[in-house]
């Protein structure tokens, strides 16, 4: 996973108070989405549920701009990896 995607997503989530645990959850979400899961399904994974608050997960799903930004960053990451 390119190192630049995590800082980009951290920037998106900054207003949500991303801490080290949420940073690791973000890595996990990216990996799960990369492996074919939807964001909604990835947010239901036990690792995510056990390490985040319900309000955090709801905020991610209910904020279309946040979801779109995450999806765009993931798409950019995949496209840049194709060119390697």
N, CA, C and O atoms as a GROMACS GRO file, in nm:
protein
  336
    1UNK      N    1   0.084  -0.117   0.000
    1UNK     CA    2   0.000   0.000   0.000
    1UNK      C    3   0.090   0.124   0.000
    1UNK      O    4   0.177   0.137   0.085
    2UNK      N    5   0.069   0.212  -0.093
    2UNK     CA    6   0.153   0.331  -0.098
    2UNK      C    7   0.143   0.411   0.033
    2UNK      O    8   0.035   0.423   0.091
    3UNK      N    9   0.256   0.463   0.076
    3UNK     CA   10   0.260   0.537   0.202
    3UNK      C   11   0.178   0.665   0.198
    3UNK      O   12   0.139   0.716   0.303
    4UNK      N   13   0.152   0.718   0.081
    4UNK     CA   14   0.083   0.846   0.074
    4UNK      C   15  -0.068   0.836   0.096
    4UNK      O   16  -0.131   0.937   0.125
    5UNK      N   17  -0.127   0.719   0.084
    5UNK     CA   18  -0.272   0.709   0.101
    5UNK      C   19  -0.314   0.730   0.246
    5UNK      O   20  -0.418   0.790   0.271
    6UNK      N   21  -0.237   0.680   0.339
    6UNK     CA   22  -0.275   0.694   0.479
    6UNK      C   23  -0.273   0.840   0.522
    6UNK      O   24  -0.369   0.885   0.585
    7UNK      N   25  -0.168   0.916   0.491
    7UNK     CA   26  -0.174   1.058   0.528
    7UNK      C   27  -0.292   1.130   0.464
    7UNK      O   28  -0.351   1.219   0.526
    8UNK      N   29  -0.328   1.092   0.344
    8UNK     CA   30  -0.442   1.156   0.277
    8UNK      C   31  -0.571   1.126   0.351
    8UNK      O   32  -0.653   1.216   0.372
    9UNK      N   33  -0.590   1.002   0.391
    9UNK     CA   34  -0.711   0.966   0.464
    9UNK      C   35  -0.708   1.026   0.604
    9UNK      O   36  -0.811   1.070   0.655
   10UNK      N   37  -0.591   1.029   0.667
   10UNK     CA   38  -0.580   1.093   0.798
   10UNK      C   39  -0.622   1.239   0.788
   10UNK      O   40  -0.690   1.291   0.877
   11UNK      N   41  -0.583   1.305   0.680
   11UNK     CA   42  -0.623   1.444   0.660
   11UNK      C   43  -0.775   1.455   0.652
   11UNK      O   44  -0.834   1.546   0.709
   12UNK      N   45  -0.837   1.363   0.581
   12UNK     CA   46  -0.982   1.362   0.566
   12UNK      C   47  -1.050   1.341   0.701
   12UNK      O   48  -1.152   1.403   0.731
   13UNK      N   49  -0.992   1.253   0.782
   13UNK     CA   50  -1.052   1.218   0.910
   13UNK      C   51  -1.008   1.308   1.025
   13UNK      O   52  -1.051   1.288   1.139
   14UNK      N   53  -0.923   1.407   0.998
   14UNK     CA   54  -0.863   1.487   1.104
   14UNK      C   55  -0.969   1.549   1.196
   14UNK      O   56  -0.950   1.554   1.317
   15UNK      N   57  -1.077   1.596   1.140
   15UNK     CA   58  -1.181   1.660   1.220
   15UNK      C   59  -1.250   1.562   1.314
   15UNK      O   60  -1.320   1.602   1.407
   16UNK      N   61  -1.231   1.433   1.289
   16UNK     CA   62  -1.293   1.332   1.374
   16UNK      C   63  -1.202   1.294   1.490
   16UNK      O   64  -1.239   1.207   1.569
   17UNK      N   65  -1.087   1.354   1.503
   17UNK     CA   66  -0.997   1.324   1.613
   17UNK      C   67  -0.928   1.190   1.596
   17UNK      O   68  -0.928   1.109   1.688
   18UNK      N   69  -0.868   1.166   1.482
   18UNK     CA   70  -0.801   1.040   1.456
   18UNK      C   71  -0.686   1.022   1.554
   18UNK      O   72  -0.600   1.110   1.566
   19UNK      N   73  -0.684   0.909   1.623
   19UNK     CA   74  -0.573   0.877   1.711
   19UNK      C   75  -0.500   0.755   1.654
   19UNK      O   76  -0.532   0.710   1.544
   20UNK      N   77  -0.403   0.703   1.726
   20UNK     CA   78  -0.321   0.594   1.673
   20UNK      C   79  -0.406   0.470   1.645
   20UNK      O   80  -0.382   0.401   1.545
   21UNK      N   81  -0.503   0.440   1.730
   21UNK     CA   82  -0.589   0.324   1.707
   21UNK      C   83  -0.673   0.346   1.582
   21UNK      O   84  -0.686   0.256   1.499
   22UNK      N   85  -0.729   0.465   1.568
   22UNK     CA   86  -0.809   0.493   1.449
   22UNK      C   87  -0.722   0.496   1.324
   22UNK      O   88  -0.770   0.462   1.215
   23UNK      N   89  -0.596   0.534   1.337
   23UNK     CA   90  -0.505   0.528   1.223
   23UNK      C   91  -0.486   0.384   1.179
   23UNK      O   92  -0.487   0.354   1.059
   24UNK      N   93  -0.469   0.295   1.274
   24UNK     CA   94  -0.454   0.152   1.241
   24UNK      C   95  -0.582   0.097   1.181
   24UNK      O   96  -0.578   0.016   1.089
   25UNK      N   97  -0.696   0.142   1.232
   25UNK     CA   98  -0.824   0.100   1.176
   25UNK      C   99  -0.835   0.150   1.032
   25UNK      O  100  -0.887   0.078   0.945
   26UNK      N  101  -0.788   0.270   1.006
   26UNK     CA  102  -0.789   0.324   0.870
   26UNK      C  103  -0.707   0.237   0.776
   26UNK      O  104  -0.751   0.206   0.666
   27UNK      N  105  -0.587   0.198   0.820
   27UNK     CA  106  -0.506   0.104   0.741
   27UNK      C  107  -0.585  -0.023   0.712
   27UNK      O  108  -0.587  -0.072   0.598
   28UNK      N  109  -0.649  -0.076   0.815
   28UNK     CA  110  -0.727  -0.199   0.802
   28UNK      C  111  -0.840  -0.180   0.701
   28UNK      O  112  -0.862  -0.265   0.616
   29UNK      N  113  -0.912  -0.068   0.712
   29UNK     CA  114  -1.022  -0.042   0.619
   29UNK      C  115  -0.973  -0.037   0.475
   29UNK      O  116  -1.035  -0.094   0.385
   30UNK      N  117  -0.862   0.031   0.454
   30UNK     CA  118  -0.805   0.040   0.319
   30UNK      C  119  -0.771  -0.099   0.267
   30UNK      O  120  -0.799  -0.131   0.152
   31UNK      N  121  -0.711  -0.179   0.352
   31UNK     CA  122  -0.674  -0.315   0.311
   31UNK      C  123  -0.798  -0.398   0.278
   31UNK      O  124  -0.800  -0.469   0.178
   32UNK      N  125  -0.900  -0.388   0.361
   32UNK     CA  126  -1.023  -0.464   0.336
   32UNK      C  127  -1.091  -0.419   0.206
   32UNK      O  128  -1.140  -0.502   0.130
   33UNK      N  129  -1.094  -0.289   0.183
   33UNK     CA  130  -1.154  -0.238   0.059
   33UNK      C  131  -1.070  -0.282  -0.060
   33UNK      O  132  -1.124  -0.318  -0.165
   34UNK      N  133  -0.940  -0.278  -0.045
   34UNK     CA  134  -0.850  -0.324  -0.152
   34UNK      C  135  -0.876  -0.472  -0.184
   34UNK      O  136  -0.862  -0.514  -0.298
   35UNK      N  137  -0.915  -0.548  -0.082
   35UNK     CA  138  -0.943  -0.691  -0.102
   35UNK      C  139  -1.085  -0.717  -0.150
   35UNK      O  140  -1.126  -0.832  -0.159
   36UNK      N  141  -1.161  -0.611  -0.180
   36UNK     CA  142  -1.290  -0.629  -0.243
   36UNK      C  143  -1.413  -0.601  -0.159
   36UNK      O  144  -1.525  -0.611  -0.209
   37UNK      N  145  -1.396  -0.566  -0.033
   37UNK     CA  146  -1.512  -0.536   0.050
   37UNK      C  147  -1.557  -0.393   0.029
   37UNK      O  148  -1.478  -0.306  -0.010
   38UNK      N  149  -1.684  -0.370   0.054
   38UNK     CA  150  -1.735  -0.233   0.051
   38UNK      C  151  -1.694  -0.167   0.182
   38UNK      O  152  -1.661  -0.235   0.280
   39UNK      N  153  -1.697  -0.036   0.185
   39UNK     CA  154  -1.667   0.037   0.308
   39UNK      C  155  -1.764  -0.004   0.417
   39UNK      O  156  -1.725  -0.023   0.532
   40UNK      N  157  -1.890  -0.018   0.381
   40UNK     CA  158  -1.993  -0.056   0.478
   40UNK      C  159  -1.961  -0.192   0.541
   40UNK      O  160  -1.970  -0.207   0.663
   41UNK      N  161  -1.924  -0.289   0.460
   41UNK     CA  162  -1.889  -0.422   0.512
   41UNK      C  163  -1.760  -0.417   0.594
   41UNK      O  164  -1.749  -0.484   0.697
   42UNK      N  165  -1.664  -0.340   0.548
   42UNK     CA  166  -1.536  -0.330   0.620
   42UNK      C  167  -1.558  -0.268   0.759
   42UNK      O  168  -1.492  -0.308   0.855
   43UNK      N  169  -1.650  -0.173   0.769
   43UNK     CA  170  -1.679  -0.111   0.898
   43UNK      C  171  -1.745  -0.207   0.996
   43UNK      O  172  -1.748  -0.180   1.116
   44UNK      N  173  -1.798  -0.318   0.947
   44UNK     CA  174  -1.863  -0.417   1.034
   44UNK      C  175  -1.767  -0.525   1.082
   44UNK      O  176  -1.804  -0.609   1.164
   45UNK      N  177  -1.645  -0.523   1.032
   45UNK     CA  178  -1.546  -0.624   1.073
   45UNK      C  179  -1.519  -0.612   1.223
   45UNK      O  180  -1.513  -0.502   1.276
   46UNK      N  181  -1.502  -0.726   1.291
   46UNK     CA  182  -1.478  -0.723   1.435
   46UNK      C  183  -1.362  -0.632   1.478
   46UNK      O  184  -1.371  -0.564   1.580
   47UNK      N  185  -1.255  -0.631   1.400
   47UNK     CA  186  -1.141  -0.545   1.435
   47UNK      C  187  -1.183  -0.398   1.441
   47UNK      O  188  -1.144  -0.325   1.531
   48UNK      N  189  -1.263  -0.357   1.344
   48UNK     CA  190  -1.309  -0.218   1.339
   48UNK      C  191  -1.407  -0.191   1.453
   48UNK      O  192  -1.395  -0.091   1.523
   49UNK      N  193  -1.502  -0.280   1.470
   49UNK     CA  194  -1.604  -0.263   1.574
   49UNK      C  195  -1.539  -0.257   1.713
   49UNK      O  196  -1.579  -0.176   1.797
   50UNK      N  197  -1.440  -0.342   1.736
   50UNK     CA  198  -1.377  -0.347   1.868
   50UNK      C  199  -1.284  -0.230   1.896
   50UNK      O  200  -1.248  -0.206   2.011
   51UNK      N  201  -1.244  -0.158   1.792
   51UNK     CA  202  -1.146  -0.051   1.810
   51UNK      C  203  -1.196   0.089   1.777
   51UNK      O  204  -1.119   0.185   1.777
   52UNK      N  205  -1.325   0.102   1.750
   52UNK     CA  206  -1.383   0.233   1.723
   52UNK      C  207  -1.516   0.248   1.797
   52UNK      O  208  -1.575   0.150   1.843
   53UNK      N  209  -1.559   0.370   1.807
   53UNK     CA  210  -1.688   0.398   1.869
   53UNK      C  211  -1.798   0.391   1.761
   53UNK      O  212  -1.773   0.423   1.645
   54UNK      N  213  -1.918   0.351   1.800
   54UNK     CA  214  -2.029   0.349   1.702
   54UNK      C  215  -2.048   0.485   1.636
   54UNK      O  216  -2.078   0.492   1.516
   55UNK      N  217  -2.030   0.592   1.711
   55UNK     CA  218  -2.048   0.726   1.653
   55UNK      C  219  -1.946   0.752   1.543
   55UNK      O  220  -1.978   0.815   1.443
   56UNK      N  221  -1.823   0.703   1.559
   56UNK     CA  222  -1.719   0.719   1.458
   56UNK      C  223  -1.758   0.646   1.330
   56UNK      O  224  -1.746   0.700   1.220
   57UNK      N  225  -1.805   0.521   1.346
   57UNK     CA  226  -1.845   0.442   1.228
   57UNK      C  227  -1.966   0.504   1.159
   57UNK      O  228  -1.971   0.510   1.036
   58UNK      N  229  -2.063   0.550   1.237
   58UNK     CA  230  -2.180   0.616   1.178
   58UNK      C  231  -2.140   0.741   1.102
   58UNK      O  232  -2.189   0.767   0.992
   59UNK      N  233  -2.050   0.818   1.162
   59UNK     CA  234  -2.006   0.942   1.097
   59UNK      C  235  -1.941   0.912   0.962
   59UNK      O  236  -1.963   0.983   0.864
   60UNK      N  237  -1.860   0.807   0.958
   60UNK     CA  238  -1.795   0.771   0.832
   60UNK      C  239  -1.901   0.736   0.727
   60UNK      O  240  -1.893   0.783   0.613
   61UNK      N  241  -1.998   0.655   0.764
   61UNK     CA  242  -2.100   0.612   0.667
   61UNK      C  243  -2.199   0.723   0.631
   61UNK      O  244  -2.247   0.728   0.518
   62UNK      N  245  -2.229   0.810   0.724
   62UNK     CA  246  -2.331   0.913   0.700
   62UNK      C  247  -2.277   1.039   0.634
   62UNK      O  248  -2.353   1.129   0.599
   63UNK      N  249  -2.148   1.045   0.617
   63UNK     CA  250  -2.089   1.165   0.558
   63UNK      C  251  -2.048   1.134   0.414
   63UNK      O  252  -1.939   1.082   0.391
   64UNK      N  253  -2.135   1.165   0.318
   64UNK     CA  254  -2.106   1.132   0.178
   64UNK      C  255  -1.974   1.191   0.128
   64UNK      O  256  -1.904   1.126   0.049
   65UNK      N  257  -1.939   1.311   0.172
   65UNK     CA  258  -1.812   1.371   0.128
   65UNK      C  259  -1.695   1.289   0.180
   65UNK      O  260  -1.596   1.269   0.108
   66UNK      N  261  -1.704   1.242   0.302
   66UNK     CA  262  -1.598   1.160   0.360
   66UNK      C  263  -1.586   1.028   0.286
   66UNK      O  264  -1.476   0.986   0.252
   67UNK      N  265  -1.699   0.962   0.261
   67UNK     CA  266  -1.698   0.835   0.189
   67UNK      C  267  -1.641   0.854   0.049
   67UNK      O  268  -1.558   0.775   0.004
   68UNK      N  269  -1.684   0.959  -0.021
   68UNK     CA  270  -1.634   0.986  -0.156
   68UNK      C  271  -1.484   1.013  -0.155
   68UNK      O  272  -1.411   0.964  -0.241
   69UNK      N  273  -1.438   1.090  -0.057
   69UNK     CA  274  -1.295   1.121  -0.050
   69UNK      C  275  -1.213   0.994  -0.025
   69UNK      O  276  -1.107   0.975  -0.085
   70UNK      N  277  -1.261   0.909   0.065
   70UNK     CA  278  -1.190   0.783   0.090
   70UNK      C  279  -1.186   0.698  -0.036
   70UNK      O  280  -1.082   0.645  -0.073
   71UNK      N  281  -1.300   0.686  -0.102
   71UNK     CA  282  -1.306   0.606  -0.225
   71UNK      C  283  -1.214   0.664  -0.332
   71UNK      O  284  -1.149   0.587  -0.403
   72UNK      N  285  -1.208   0.795  -0.346
   72UNK     CA  286  -1.121   0.856  -0.445
   72UNK      C  287  -0.974   0.829  -0.414
   72UNK      O  288  -0.896   0.800  -0.504
   73UNK      N  289  -0.937   0.839  -0.287
   73UNK     CA  290  -0.799   0.812  -0.249
   73UNK      C  291  -0.763   0.666  -0.276
   73UNK      O  292  -0.652   0.636  -0.321
   74UNK      N  293  -0.855   0.577  -0.248
   74UNK     CA  294  -0.830   0.434  -0.273
   74UNK      C  295  -0.816   0.411  -0.423
   74UNK      O  296  -0.726   0.339  -0.467
   75UNK      N  297  -0.906   0.471  -0.504
   75UNK     CA  298  -0.896   0.457  -0.649
   75UNK      C  299  -0.763   0.509  -0.701
   75UNK      O  300  -0.699   0.446  -0.785
   76UNK      N  301  -0.721   0.626  -0.652
   76UNK     CA  302  -0.592   0.681  -0.693
   76UNK      C  303  -0.478   0.588  -0.656
   76UNK      O  304  -0.384   0.568  -0.734
   77UNK      N  305  -0.487   0.531  -0.539
   77UNK     CA  306  -0.383   0.439  -0.493
   77UNK      C  307  -0.376   0.317  -0.585
   77UNK      O  308  -0.267   0.274  -0.624
   78UNK      N  309  -0.491   0.262  -0.619
   78UNK     CA  310  -0.494   0.144  -0.707
   78UNK      C  311  -0.438   0.178  -0.844
   78UNK      O  312  -0.362   0.101  -0.902
   79UNK      N  313  -0.478   0.294  -0.897
   79UNK     CA  314  -0.431   0.334  -1.029
   79UNK      C  315  -0.280   0.356  -1.030
   79UNK      O  316  -0.212   0.321  -1.127
   80UNK      N  317  -0.228   0.416  -0.923
   80UNK     CA  318  -0.083   0.439  -0.919
   80UNK      C  319  -0.008   0.307  -0.906
   80UNK      O  320   0.104   0.295  -0.955
   81UNK      N  321  -0.066   0.209  -0.841
   81UNK     CA  322  -0.001   0.078  -0.828
   81UNK      C  323   0.000   0.004  -0.960
   81UNK      O  324   0.091  -0.074  -0.986
   82UNK      N  325  -0.102   0.027  -1.044
   82UNK     CA  326  -0.108  -0.038  -1.174
   82UNK      C  327   0.007   0.008  -1.262
   82UNK      O  328   0.056  -0.069  -1.346
   83UNK      N  329   0.050   0.132  -1.244
   83UNK     CA  330   0.158   0.186  -1.325
   83UNK      C  331   0.296   0.145  -1.280
   83UNK      O  332   0.394   0.174  -1.349
   84UNK      N  333   0.306   0.078  -1.166
   84UNK     CA  334   0.439   0.038  -1.114
   84UNK      C  335   0.496  -0.080  -1.188
   84UNK      O  336   0.606  -0.125  -1.157
   0.00000   0.00000   0.00000
